[in-house]
Structures are given as structure tokens and as C-alpha cells.
């Protein structure tokens, strides 16, 4: 499987996405549902479990179909535009 998101990348997760935590034996330990869209840090990628992310201060796994890459250049440009807007007031 070719991953478009790598460890260390920021990624977007929409609301109402199930996140899973596994125990040391690989069994599902707990699950949660995201209550709002979030930008998360991808900490690792596992072909079987999915993307490991930091959400709410904890490590979770999310499936490939529920996570989207974030263009950090777009974030920087957006911040610059907000900064320019605030400076012109």
C-alpha cells in the first residue's frame, strides 16, 4: 500500500470518525468518536492498523479512508493572510 501521509506529517480528520487504541497483543483496547474536525500529528503508519495519530493527548489509530493530508504551505499562507488582514485594521 502506498501511503500519501507519513510519520511526522500533519493530517486532517473529520468529525464522527472512529479512532481505535490497541493493547500490546493487538486486540482493540478502546475506541472513541471524534466530535469535531481536527488536525492531528501522524506518529507512525502500520499497514494493518492504519495511521497512528495524536488526538486529545492520546495515541489512536485511524483508517486510511478517514484521514486526509494537510498542505502545510496552505496553512502558512492562511496565517500570513490573517496576519496581513489584522495589520490593516
C-alpha positions in Angstrom: 0.0 0.0 0.0 1.3 3.4 -1.0 0.9 6.0 1.8 0.4 9.6 1.0 0.7 10.6 4.6 3.9 9.8 6.5 5.1 9.8 10.1 5.7 13.3 11.3 3.0 14.8 8.9 0.0 16.8 10.0 -3.3 15.3 8.8 -7.0 16.2 8.9 -9.6 14.0 10.5 -13.3 15.0 10.1 -15.9 14.7 12.9 -17.7 11.4 13.6 -14.6 9.3 12.8 -13.9 6.2 14.9 -10.4 6.1 16.5 -9.1 2.8 17.9 -6.5 2.0 20.5 -4.9 -1.5 20.6 -3.4 -3.3 23.6 0.1 -4.9 23.5 -1.4 -8.1 22.0 -3.0 -6.3 19.1 -6.6 -6.5 20.4 -8.8 -3.5 20.4 -8.5 -1.9 23.8 -10.8 1.1 23.4 -12.4 3.3 20.8 -13.6 6.9 20.6 -15.6 9.0 18.1 -14.2 12.4 17.1 -16.7 15.1 18.0 -15.2 17.8 15.7 -12.9 18.1 12.8 -9.2 18.0 13.9 -5.7 18.5 12.7 -3.5 15.7 14.2 0.1 14.6 14.1 0.8 11.3 12.5 3.3 9.3 14.6 3.5 6.1 12.6 1.9 4.2 9.8 1.0 0.5 10.0 -0.3 -1.5 7.0 -2.6 -3.5 9.3 -3.8 -0.9 11.9 -3.7 2.3 9.9 -2.3 5.7 10.9 -1.3 6.2 14.5 -2.1 9.8 15.4 -2.1 12.0 18.5 -5.7 13.1 19.3 -6.8 14.5 22.6 -3.3 13.9 24.1 -3.5 10.1 23.4 -2.3 7.8 20.7 -5.0 6.4 18.4 -5.3 4.6 15.1 -7.4 5.8 12.2 -8.1 4.0 8.9 -6.8 5.3 5.7 -10.2 6.2 4.4 -10.8 8.6 7.3 -7.6 10.7 7.2 -6.6 13.3 4.8 -3.2 15.0 4.1 -2.7 18.6 5.1 -0.8 21.0 2.9 1.4 22.9 5.5 2.2 25.5 2.8 -1.5 26.3 2.7 -1.6 26.7 6.5 1.4 29.1 6.4 -0.2 31.1 3.6 -3.5 31.3 5.5 -1.7 32.5 8.7 0.1 35.1 6.6 -3.2 36.4 5.1 -4.8 36.6 8.5 -1.8 38.5 9.8 -1.9 40.9 6.9 -5.7 41.4 7.4 -5.2 42.2 11.1 -2.4 44.6 10.4 -4.5 46.7 8.1 -7.3 47.4 10.6 
